[in-house]
Amino acid sequence: MQKRKAFATLPVTINRISIRRKPGDDRRGILAAGPFRIPCALGRSGTTIFKREGDGATPVAVMAAIEIWYRGGARGDRMARPKSRLPARRVRPGVDGWCDAPRHAAYNRHVRLPFPASAETLARDDRLYDVVVVLDWNYRRRARSRGSAIFFHVARPGYPPTEGCIAVAPSDMTKLAPFLARRTRLVVER
């Protein structure tokens, strides 16, 4: 009953969010979500249909939204827990990481730090992961070296390229989060 009340205050979900490259700059895009048109950053290598680990490209794909990680700050120095229908988990500095070692069994999964194989921390100093939506790229059906940690996250000012993720301004993430649910699909177009 409590959960139903919380959802009643959220807007209707957006089932499809389209991302297309911005004309003249393959490393930037336009995100279309319902009535919103939002600038976004894409991978440093643009987009690709042949995604490989470390190539810096955003995969051209249809990706489900899985869950949200957020880095709330006790002193209000980070973004608040996003309002969303997606399951939300708080990032614990020094504890939460993401495995990017293709030969490890935990490849493209949340891991506990310190971790014996290559993994990035979810508690970044640069605030890019203050809010992170895990996308279903090489997640449910993993394949070695097909790419890991393809997230929808917060962009740096000016929208410089990502390592293959999709990134929006913090205010746009706050605006979009309430519309996200497990049935939401992010569609990166060619």
ZAGU-251447 format. One record per atom (N, C-alpha, C): residue in three letters; chain; atom name; x, y, z. Coordinates in steps of 0.2 Angstrom, whole numbers. Example, Ala and Ser with C-alpha at 12.3 -4.5 7.8 and 13.67 -1.06 7.14 Angstrom:
# residues 2
- ALA, A, N, 66, -28, 39
- ALA, A, CA, 62, -22, 39
- ALA, A, C, 66, -16, 39
- SER, A, N, 64, -11, 35
- SER, A, CA, 68, -5, 36
- SER, A, C, 64, 0, 39
# end
This chain:
# residues 190
- MET, A, N, 4, -6, 0
- MET, A, CA, 0, 0, 0
- MET, A, C, 4, 6, 0
- GLN, A, N, 10, 6, 4
- GLN, A, CA, 14, 12, 4
- GLN, A, C, 17, 13, -2
- LYS, A, N, 19, 8, -6
- LYS, A, CA, 23, 9, -12
- LYS, A, C, 18, 12, -17
- ARG, A, N, 12, 9, -17
- ARG, A, CA, 7, 12, -22
- ARG, A, C, 6, 19, -21
- LYS, A, N, 6, 22, -15
- LYS, A, CA, 5, 29, -14
- LYS, A, C, 11, 33, -17
- ALA, A, N, 17, 30, -16
- ALA, A, CA, 23, 34, -19
- ALA, A, C, 22, 34, -26
- PHE, A, N, 20, 29, -29
- PHE, A, CA, 20, 29, -37
- PHE, A, C, 14, 34, -39
- ALA, A, N, 9, 35, -35
- ALA, A, CA, 4, 39, -37
- ALA, A, C, 6, 46, -38
- THR, A, N, 11, 48, -35
- THR, A, CA, 14, 55, -36
- THR, A, C, 18, 56, -42
- LEU, A, N, 20, 50, -45
- LEU, A, CA, 25, 51, -51
- LEU, A, C, 21, 51, -57
- PRO, A, N, 24, 55, -62
- PRO, A, CA, 20, 56, -69
- PRO, A, C, 20, 49, -72
- VAL, A, N, 16, 49, -78
- VAL, A, CA, 16, 43, -82
- VAL, A, C, 23, 42, -85
- THR, A, N, 24, 35, -86
- THR, A, CA, 31, 34, -88
- THR, A, C, 32, 35, -95
- ILE, A, N, 38, 36, -98
- ILE, A, CA, 39, 37, -105
- ILE, A, C, 42, 30, -107
- ASN, A, N, 39, 27, -111
- ASN, A, CA, 41, 20, -114
- ASN, A, C, 47, 20, -118
- ARG, A, N, 48, 26, -122
- ARG, A, CA, 53, 26, -127
- ARG, A, C, 57, 33, -127
- ILE, A, N, 63, 32, -126
- ILE, A, CA, 67, 38, -126
- ILE, A, C, 72, 37, -132
- SER, A, N, 72, 42, -137
- SER, A, CA, 76, 41, -143
- SER, A, C, 82, 46, -143
- ILE, A, N, 88, 43, -145
- ILE, A, CA, 94, 47, -145
- ILE, A, C, 96, 47, -152
- ARG, A, N, 97, 53, -155
- ARG, A, CA, 100, 53, -161
- ARG, A, C, 106, 58, -161
- ARG, A, N, 111, 57, -166
- ARG, A, CA, 117, 61, -166
- ARG, A, C, 115, 68, -168
- LYS, A, N, 118, 73, -165
- LYS, A, CA, 117, 80, -167
- LYS, A, C, 121, 81, -174
- PRO, A, N, 118, 84, -179
- PRO, A, CA, 121, 85, -185
- PRO, A, C, 127, 89, -184
- GLY, A, N, 133, 87, -187
- GLY, A, CA, 139, 90, -187
- GLY, A, C, 143, 88, -181
- ASP, A, N, 141, 84, -177
- ASP, A, CA, 145, 82, -171
- ASP, A, C, 143, 75, -168
- ASP, A, N, 146, 70, -170
- ASP, A, CA, 144, 63, -169
- ASP, A, C, 145, 62, -161
- ARG, A, N, 148, 66, -157
- ARG, A, CA, 149, 65, -150
- ARG, A, C, 144, 68, -146
- ARG, A, N, 139, 72, -149
- ARG, A, CA, 134, 75, -145
- ARG, A, C, 127, 72, -149
- GLY, A, N, 122, 73, -145
- GLY, A, CA, 115, 70, -147
- GLY, A, C, 110, 74, -145
- ILE, A, N, 104, 73, -147
- ILE, A, CA, 98, 75, -145
- ILE, A, C, 93, 70, -142
- LEU, A, N, 91, 70, -136
- LEU, A, CA, 87, 65, -133
- LEU, A, C, 80, 68, -133
- ALA, A, N, 76, 63, -136
- ALA, A, CA, 68, 65, -136
- ALA, A, C, 65, 60, -132
- ALA, A, N, 61, 63, -127
- ALA, A, CA, 58, 59, -122
- ALA, A, C, 51, 62, -121
- GLY, A, N, 46, 59, -124
- GLY, A, CA, 39, 63, -123
- GLY, A, C, 40, 70, -126
- PRO, A, N, 38, 75, -122
- PRO, A, CA, 38, 82, -125
- PRO, A, C, 45, 85, -124
- PHE, A, N, 49, 81, -121
- PHE, A, CA, 56, 84, -120
- PHE, A, C, 61, 83, -126
- ARG, A, N, 65, 88, -127
- ARG, A, CA, 70, 88, -132
- ARG, A, C, 76, 91, -128
- ILE, A, N, 81, 86, -127
- ILE, A, CA, 87, 88, -122
- ILE, A, C, 93, 86, -125
- PRO, A, N, 98, 91, -125
- PRO, A, CA, 105, 89, -127
- PRO, A, C, 108, 84, -123
- CYS, A, N, 112, 80, -126
- CYS, A, CA, 116, 75, -122
- CYS, A, C, 123, 74, -125
- ALA, A, N, 127, 71, -121
- ALA, A, CA, 134, 69, -123
- ALA, A, C, 134, 62, -125
- LEU, A, N, 137, 60, -130
- LEU, A, CA, 138, 53, -133
- LEU, A, C, 146, 51, -132
- GLY, A, N, 147, 45, -134
- GLY, A, CA, 154, 43, -134
- GLY, A, C, 159, 47, -138
- ARG, A, N, 165, 47, -135
- ARG, A, CA, 171, 50, -139
- ARG, A, C, 172, 48, -146
- SER, A, N, 170, 42, -147
- SER, A, CA, 170, 39, -154
- SER, A, C, 164, 39, -158
- GLY, A, N, 159, 43, -155
- GLY, A, CA, 152, 43, -158
- GLY, A, C, 148, 37, -157
- THR, A, N, 144, 35, -162
- THR, A, CA, 140, 29, -161
- THR, A, C, 143, 23, -165
- THR, A, N, 141, 17, -163
- THR, A, CA, 143, 11, -167
- THR, A, C, 138, 5, -166
- ILE, A, N, 138, 1, -172
- ILE, A, CA, 134, -5, -171
- ILE, A, C, 138, -11, -170
- PHE, A, N, 145, -10, -169
- PHE, A, CA, 150, -15, -167
- PHE, A, C, 153, -13, -161
- LYS, A, N, 150, -12, -155
- LYS, A, CA, 153, -10, -149
- LYS, A, C, 158, -15, -146
- ARG, A, N, 164, -13, -144
- ARG, A, CA, 169, -17, -141
- ARG, A, C, 171, -13, -135
- GLU, A, N, 174, -17, -130
- GLU, A, CA, 176, -14, -124
- GLU, A, C, 182, -9, -125
- GLY, A, N, 181, -3, -122
- GLY, A, CA, 186, 2, -123
- GLY, A, C, 186, 6, -129
- ASP, A, N, 181, 5, -134
- ASP, A, CA, 181, 9, -140
- ASP, A, C, 179, 16, -139
- GLY, A, N, 176, 18, -134
- GLY, A, CA, 173, 24, -133
- GLY, A, C, 167, 26, -137
- ALA, A, N, 164, 21, -139
- ALA, A, CA, 158, 23, -143
- ALA, A, C, 151, 21, -140
- THR, A, N, 146, 24, -141
- THR, A, CA, 140, 23, -138
- THR, A, C, 136, 18, -143
- PRO, A, N, 134, 12, -140
- PRO, A, CA, 131, 7, -145
- PRO, A, C, 124, 9, -148
- VAL, A, N, 123, 8, -154
- VAL, A, CA, 117, 9, -158
- VAL, A, C, 113, 3, -156
- ALA, A, N, 108, 4, -152
- ALA, A, CA, 104, -1, -149
- ALA, A, C, 98, 1, -145
- VAL, A, N, 94, -4, -143
- VAL, A, CA, 88, -3, -139
- VAL, A, C, 90, -6, -132
- MET, A, N, 90, -1, -127
- MET, A, CA, 92, -3, -121
- MET, A, C, 87, -2, -115
- ALA, A, N, 85, -7, -112
- ALA, A, CA, 80, -6, -106
- ALA, A, C, 84, -2, -100
- ALA, A, N, 80, 2, -97
- ALA, A, CA, 82, 5, -90
- ALA, A, C, 82, -1, -85
- ILE, A, N, 87, -2, -81
- ILE, A, CA, 87, -8, -76
- ILE, A, C, 86, -5, -69
- GLU, A, N, 90, 0, -67
- GLU, A, CA, 90, 2, -60
- GLU, A, C, 94, 9, -60
- ILE, A, N, 93, 12, -55
- ILE, A, CA, 96, 19, -54
- ILE, A, C, 101, 18, -48
- TRP, A, N, 107, 21, -48
- TRP, A, CA, 111, 22, -43
- TRP, A, C, 112, 29, -42
- TYR, A, N, 113, 31, -36
- TYR, A, CA, 113, 38, -34
- TYR, A, C, 118, 39, -29
- ARG, A, N, 121, 45, -29
- ARG, A, CA, 126, 47, -24
- ARG, A, C, 124, 53, -20
- GLY, A, N, 119, 51, -15
- GLY, A, CA, 116, 57, -11
- GLY, A, C, 121, 59, -6
- GLY, A, N, 121, 65, -4
- GLY, A, CA, 126, 67, 1
- GLY, A, C, 122, 69, 7
- ALA, A, N, 125, 67, 13
- ALA, A, CA, 122, 69, 19
- ALA, A, C, 122, 77, 20
- ARG, A, N, 127, 80, 17
- ARG, A, CA, 127, 87, 18
- ARG, A, C, 124, 91, 12
- GLY, A, N, 120, 87, 8
- GLY, A, CA, 117, 90, 2
- GLY, A, C, 122, 92, -3
- ASP, A, N, 128, 89, -3
- ASP, A, CA, 133, 91, -8
- ASP, A, C, 132, 87, -14
- ARG, A, N, 128, 82, -15
- ARG, A, CA, 127, 78, -21
- ARG, A, C, 119, 78, -22
- MET, A, N, 117, 76, -28
- MET, A, CA, 110, 75, -30
- MET, A, C, 106, 71, -25
- ALA, A, N, 100, 73, -24
- ALA, A, CA, 96, 69, -20
- ALA, A, C, 94, 63, -23
- ARG, A, N, 91, 58, -19
- ARG, A, CA, 88, 52, -22
- ARG, A, C, 83, 54, -27
- PRO, A, N, 84, 51, -34
- PRO, A, CA, 79, 53, -39
- PRO, A, C, 72, 50, -38
- LYS, A, N, 67, 53, -39
- LYS, A, CA, 61, 51, -39
- LYS, A, C, 60, 47, -46
- SER, A, N, 59, 40, -45
- SER, A, CA, 58, 36, -51
- SER, A, C, 55, 29, -49
- ARG, A, N, 52, 26, -54
- ARG, A, CA, 49, 19, -53
- ARG, A, C, 54, 14, -53
- LEU, A, N, 60, 16, -56
- LEU, A, CA, 66, 11, -56
- LEU, A, C, 68, 9, -49
- PRO, A, N, 71, 3, -48
- PRO, A, CA, 74, 2, -41
- PRO, A, C, 80, 7, -40
- ALA, A, N, 81, 9, -34
- ALA, A, CA, 86, 14, -33
- ALA, A, C, 91, 11, -28
- ARG, A, N, 97, 12, -29
- ARG, A, CA, 102, 10, -24
- ARG, A, C, 107, 16, -23
- ARG, A, N, 109, 17, -17
- ARG, A, CA, 113, 22, -15
- ARG, A, C, 121, 20, -16
- VAL, A, N, 125, 24, -19
- VAL, A, CA, 132, 22, -20
- VAL, A, C, 135, 23, -13
- ARG, A, N, 139, 18, -12
- ARG, A, CA, 144, 19, -6
- ARG, A, C, 151, 20, -8
- PRO, A, N, 154, 26, -6
- PRO, A, CA, 161, 27, -8
- PRO, A, C, 165, 22, -5
- GLY, A, N, 170, 19, -9
- GLY, A, CA, 175, 14, -7
- GLY, A, C, 172, 7, -7
- VAL, A, N, 166, 6, -9
- VAL, A, CA, 162, 0, -9
- VAL, A, C, 160, -2, -15
- ASP, A, N, 156, 2, -19
- ASP, A, CA, 153, 0, -25
- ASP, A, C, 157, 2, -31
- GLY, A, N, 157, -3, -35
- GLY, A, CA, 161, -3, -41
- GLY, A, C, 157, -6, -47
- TRP, A, N, 160, -6, -53
- TRP, A, CA, 158, -9, -59
- TRP, A, C, 163, -13, -63
- CYS, A, N, 163, -19, -63
- CYS, A, CA, 168, -23, -67
- CYS, A, C, 169, -22, -74
- ASP, A, N, 175, -20, -76
- ASP, A, CA, 176, -19, -84
- ASP, A, C, 181, -24, -86
- ALA, A, N, 182, -30, -83
- ALA, A, CA, 187, -35, -85
- ALA, A, C, 184, -40, -89
- PRO, A, N, 184, -40, -96
- PRO, A, CA, 180, -45, -100
- PRO, A, C, 181, -52, -98
- ARG, A, N, 187, -54, -95
- ARG, A, CA, 188, -61, -94
- ARG, A, C, 186, -63, -87
- HIS, A, N, 183, -58, -83
- HIS, A, CA, 181, -60, -76
- HIS, A, C, 174, -62, -76
- ALA, A, N, 172, -67, -72
- ALA, A, CA, 165, -69, -71
- ALA, A, C, 160, -63, -69
- ALA, A, N, 162, -58, -66
- ALA, A, CA, 158, -52, -64
- ALA, A, C, 158, -47, -69
- TYR, A, N, 161, -48, -75
- TYR, A, CA, 161, -43, -81
- TYR, A, C, 154, -40, -82
- ASN, A, N, 154, -33, -82
- ASN, A, CA, 148, -29, -83
- ASN, A, C, 143, -30, -77
- ARG, A, N, 146, -30, -71
- ARG, A, CA, 141, -31, -65
- ARG, A, C, 144, -27, -60
- HIS, A, N, 139, -25, -55
- HIS, A, CA, 141, -22, -49
- HIS, A, C, 146, -26, -45
- VAL, A, N, 151, -23, -42
- VAL, A, CA, 155, -27, -38
- VAL, A, C, 157, -23, -32
- ARG, A, N, 159, -27, -27
- ARG, A, CA, 161, -23, -21
- ARG, A, C, 169, -22, -21
- LEU, A, N, 171, -16, -19
- LEU, A, CA, 178, -14, -20
- LEU, A, C, 181, -15, -13
- PRO, A, N, 187, -16, -12
- PRO, A, CA, 192, -17, -18
- PRO, A, C, 190, -24, -21
- PHE, A, N, 192, -24, -28
- PHE, A, CA, 190, -29, -32
- PHE, A, C, 197, -32, -36
- PRO, A, N, 198, -39, -36
- PRO, A, CA, 204, -41, -39
- PRO, A, C, 205, -40, -46
- ALA, A, N, 200, -39, -50
- ALA, A, CA, 201, -37, -57
- ALA, A, C, 199, -30, -58
- SER, A, N, 200, -28, -65
- SER, A, CA, 198, -21, -66
- SER, A, C, 191, -19, -65
- ALA, A, N, 190, -13, -62
- ALA, A, CA, 184, -11, -60
- ALA, A, C, 184, -3, -59
- GLU, A, N, 179, 0, -61
- GLU, A, CA, 178, 7, -59
- GLU, A, C, 174, 8, -53
- THR, A, N, 176, 14, -50
- THR, A, CA, 172, 16, -44
- THR, A, C, 165, 19, -46
- LEU, A, N, 160, 18, -43
- LEU, A, CA, 154, 22, -44
- LEU, A, C, 153, 28, -40
- ALA, A, N, 158, 29, -35
- ALA, A, CA, 158, 35, -31
- ALA, A, C, 164, 40, -34
- ARG, A, N, 162, 43, -40
- ARG, A, CA, 167, 47, -43
- ARG, A, C, 167, 54, -40
- ASP, A, N, 173, 57, -40
- ASP, A, CA, 174, 64, -38
- ASP, A, C, 171, 69, -43
- ASP, A, N, 171, 67, -49
- ASP, A, CA, 169, 72, -54
- ASP, A, C, 161, 73, -55
- ARG, A, N, 157, 69, -51
- ARG, A, CA, 150, 70, -51
- ARG, A, C, 146, 67, -56
- LEU, A, N, 150, 64, -61
- LEU, A, CA, 146, 61, -67
- LEU, A, C, 142, 55, -65
- TYR, A, N, 143, 52, -59
- TYR, A, CA, 139, 46, -57
- TYR, A, C, 135, 48, -51
- ASP, A, N, 134, 55, -50
- ASP, A, CA, 129, 57, -45
- ASP, A, C, 122, 53, -46
- VAL, A, N, 120, 52, -52
- VAL, A, CA, 114, 48, -54
- VAL, A, C, 116, 44, -60
- VAL, A, N, 115, 38, -59
- VAL, A, CA, 117, 33, -65
- VAL, A, C, 111, 28, -66
- VAL, A, N, 109, 28, -72
- VAL, A, CA, 104, 23, -74
- VAL, A, C, 108, 17, -78
- VAL, A, N, 107, 11, -75
- VAL, A, CA, 111, 6, -78
- VAL, A, C, 106, 4, -84
- LEU, A, N, 109, 3, -90
- LEU, A, CA, 106, 1, -96
- LEU, A, C, 107, -6, -98
- ASP, A, N, 103, -9, -101
- ASP, A, CA, 104, -16, -103
- ASP, A, C, 108, -17, -109
- TRP, A, N, 114, -14, -109
- TRP, A, CA, 119, -16, -114
- TRP, A, C, 123, -21, -112
- ASN, A, N, 123, -27, -115
- ASN, A, CA, 128, -32, -113
- ASN, A, C, 127, -34, -106
- TYR, A, N, 121, -33, -103
- TYR, A, CA, 120, -34, -96
- TYR, A, C, 116, -41, -95
- ARG, A, N, 110, -42, -98
- ARG, A, CA, 106, -48, -96
- ARG, A, C, 110, -54, -100
- ARG, A, N, 112, -53, -106
- ARG, A, CA, 115, -58, -110
- ARG, A, C, 122, -55, -111
- ARG, A, N, 127, -57, -107
- ARG, A, CA, 134, -54, -107
- ARG, A, C, 138, -58, -112
- ALA, A, N, 142, -54, -116
- ALA, A, CA, 147, -57, -120
- ALA, A, C, 154, -54, -119
- ARG, A, N, 159, -58, -118
- ARG, A, CA, 166, -55, -117
- ARG, A, C, 167, -49, -122
- SER, A, N, 170, -44, -120
- SER, A, CA, 173, -38, -124
- SER, A, C, 167, -34, -128
- ARG, A, N, 161, -35, -126
- ARG, A, CA, 156, -32, -130
- ARG, A, C, 154, -25, -127
- GLY, A, N, 158, -23, -122
- GLY, A, CA, 157, -17, -118
- GLY, A, C, 153, -17, -112
- SER, A, N, 156, -13, -107
- SER, A, CA, 153, -13, -100
- SER, A, C, 152, -6, -98
- ALA, A, N, 148, -6, -93
- ALA, A, CA, 146, 1, -89
- ALA, A, C, 143, 6, -94
- ILE, A, N, 139, 4, -99
- ILE, A, CA, 135, 8, -103
- ILE, A, C, 129, 11, -99
- PHE, A, N, 130, 17, -97
- PHE, A, CA, 125, 20, -92
- PHE, A, C, 122, 26, -95
- PHE, A, N, 117, 28, -92
- PHE, A, CA, 113, 35, -94
- PHE, A, C, 115, 39, -87
- HIS, A, N, 119, 44, -88
- HIS, A, CA, 122, 47, -82
- HIS, A, C, 122, 55, -83
- VAL, A, N, 125, 58, -78
- VAL, A, CA, 125, 66, -78
- VAL, A, C, 131, 68, -82
- ALA, A, N, 130, 73, -86
- ALA, A, CA, 135, 76, -91
- ALA, A, C, 140, 81, -87
- ARG, A, N, 146, 82, -90
- ARG, A, CA, 150, 87, -88
- ARG, A, C, 147, 94, -91
- PRO, A, N, 149, 99, -88
- PRO, A, CA, 147, 106, -92
- PRO, A, C, 149, 106, -99
- GLY, A, N, 145, 108, -103
- GLY, A, CA, 147, 109, -110
- GLY, A, C, 147, 102, -114
- TYR, A, N, 145, 97, -111
- TYR, A, CA, 143, 91, -114
- TYR, A, C, 149, 88, -118
- PRO, A, N, 155, 87, -115
- PRO, A, CA, 161, 84, -118
- PRO, A, C, 159, 76, -119
- PRO, A, N, 162, 73, -123
- PRO, A, CA, 161, 66, -125
- PRO, A, C, 162, 61, -118
- THR, A, N, 158, 56, -118
- THR, A, CA, 159, 51, -113
- THR, A, C, 163, 45, -116
- GLU, A, N, 164, 40, -112
- GLU, A, CA, 167, 34, -114
- GLU, A, C, 163, 29, -117
- GLY, A, N, 157, 31, -119
- GLY, A, CA, 152, 27, -122
- GLY, A, C, 145, 27, -120
- CYS, A, N, 144, 31, -114
- CYS, A, CA, 138, 32, -111
- CYS, A, C, 134, 37, -114
- ILE, A, N, 128, 38, -112
- ILE, A, CA, 123, 44, -114
- ILE, A, C, 123, 48, -107
- ALA, A, N, 124, 55, -108
- ALA, A, CA, 124, 59, -102
- ALA, A, C, 120, 66, -103
- VAL, A, N, 117, 68, -98
- VAL, A, CA, 113, 74, -99
- VAL, A, C, 115, 78, -93
- ALA, A, N, 113, 85, -93
- ALA, A, CA, 114, 89, -88
- ALA, A, C, 110, 87, -81
- PRO, A, N, 113, 88, -75
- PRO, A, CA, 110, 86, -69
- PRO, A, C, 102, 88, -69
- SER, A, N, 101, 94, -71
- SER, A, CA, 94, 97, -70
- SER, A, C, 89, 92, -75
- ASP, A, N, 92, 90, -81
- ASP, A, CA, 88, 86, -85
- ASP, A, C, 87, 79, -83
- MET, A, N, 92, 77, -79
- MET, A, CA, 92, 70, -76
- MET, A, C, 86, 70, -71
- THR, A, N, 86, 76, -67
- THR, A, CA, 81, 76, -62
- THR, A, C, 74, 77, -65
- LYS, A, N, 74, 80, -71
- LYS, A, CA, 67, 81, -74
- LYS, A, C, 65, 74, -77
- LEU, A, N, 70, 70, -80
- LEU, A, CA, 68, 64, -83
- LEU, A, C, 67, 58, -78
- ALA, A, N, 70, 58, -73
- ALA, A, CA, 70, 52, -68
- ALA, A, C, 63, 50, -66
- PRO, A, N, 58, 54, -65
- PRO, A, CA, 52, 52, -63
- PRO, A, C, 48, 48, -69
- PHE, A, N, 50, 49, -75
- PHE, A, CA, 47, 46, -81
- PHE, A, C, 50, 39, -82
- LEU, A, N, 55, 37, -79
- LEU, A, CA, 58, 31, -80
- LEU, A, C, 55, 25, -76
- ALA, A, N, 55, 19, -80
- ALA, A, CA, 52, 13, -77
- ALA, A, C, 56, 7, -80
- ARG, A, N, 55, 1, -78
- ARG, A, CA, 58, -4, -81
- ARG, A, C, 56, -5, -88
- ARG, A, N, 50, -3, -90
- ARG, A, CA, 48, -4, -97
- ARG, A, C, 51, 2, -102
- THR, A, N, 54, 7, -99
- THR, A, CA, 57, 12, -103
- THR, A, C, 63, 9, -107
- ARG, A, N, 63, 11, -113
- ARG, A, CA, 69, 9, -118
- ARG, A, C, 72, 15, -120
- LEU, A, N, 79, 15, -120
- LEU, A, CA, 83, 21, -123
- LEU, A, C, 85, 18, -130
- VAL, A, N, 83, 21, -135
- VAL, A, CA, 85, 19, -142
- VAL, A, C, 90, 24, -145
- VAL, A, N, 96, 21, -146
- VAL, A, CA, 101, 25, -149
- VAL, A, C, 101, 24, -156
- GLU, A, N, 99, 29, -160
- GLU, A, CA, 98, 28, -167
- GLU, A, C, 104, 29, -171
- ARG, A, N, 105, 26, -177
- ARG, A, CA, 111, 26, -181
- ARG, A, C, 111, 33, -184
# end
